[in-house]
């Protein structure tokens, strides 16, 4: 049985660690063994867990060109980049692509634009006529601040183009609303914290009908494994089997924790900005995954794949000191999402029949 070398950049992050677990788990099951090298700037519990499973730790900075040269010049059977965002990031990898059997670059559905040029991070959200395929136009490539609303998708497009234009077998993956153990922005915390806080009611704008496709990190990992055995130049959407609505997500997460909310489904006459969730969108954003499925990939179901993340969120919360907060709390994304005052005030107004 031969051994193949896999290098995972960002190997201790939410996506990278799941890719590493997937490859380690399949090793020894009658196929080739994977020697999995996880690259990260720091160690920690995730790194310790992966090393205990048999991974090799490679401390270093993915954006250090000298480090990349030392890491990749010997070649690899699989390279997975979960960190790269910009054109410069892609240009750093380009000299080594011919030494890699199959390269996977994790991009984002934020690259897609509708007929008006609106994208997922726009203030005005995009409107698509149906499920979005890989042929949907993207925002123009750009080199602006990748942390800005308009800069992120443009930077990803620029990176995609550099890698695909090189000619080596590079697979670009475009996920949506990624979730899983260790994810830096665990959107499901929106529901989990409300359960832990003992909130009996949950207010949902647009009657909870919003649909913004979810993607399990475990689903990305299983697709990466297939791509490793079928190298090619391609772009693949990656998302869950079906796209759950906001209401379905709330019920799934609450149900796993044995909690049933009193659901307040708000209509157009509800107070502004009340009932918004991490998945609230005015128009459905669904990814078509036929291309990935044609490789034999089976997308996971949200209700199944989200369970480990829910358990991790609860365990993390329980380990957090009373005078502390969860690691992701500093993310401005969460600002005001747990300010229950406006929700309670809105309930009073609604009970009085006022707008």
Protein Blocks (a to p, Z undefined) as FASTA:
>chain_A
ZZdddddehklbmklmmmmmmmmmmgonhpacdddddddfbgcjklmmmmmnopacdedd
fklmklmmmmmmnopfbdcdfkbmbfmlmmmmmmmmmmpfbdcddddfklpccfkopafk
bmbdcddfbdcdfklccddddfbdfkbmklmmmmmmmmmmmmmmnopacdddddehiade
hiablfklmmmmmmmnopabdcdehhlpaccddddfklmmmmmmmmmmmgcddddddddf
bacdfklmmmmmmmmnopacddddddfkbcehihiafkbcfbdcdddfklmmmnopacdd
fklmmmmmmmmmmmmmmmpcfklccfklmpmklgoklmmklmmmmmmmmmnopZZ
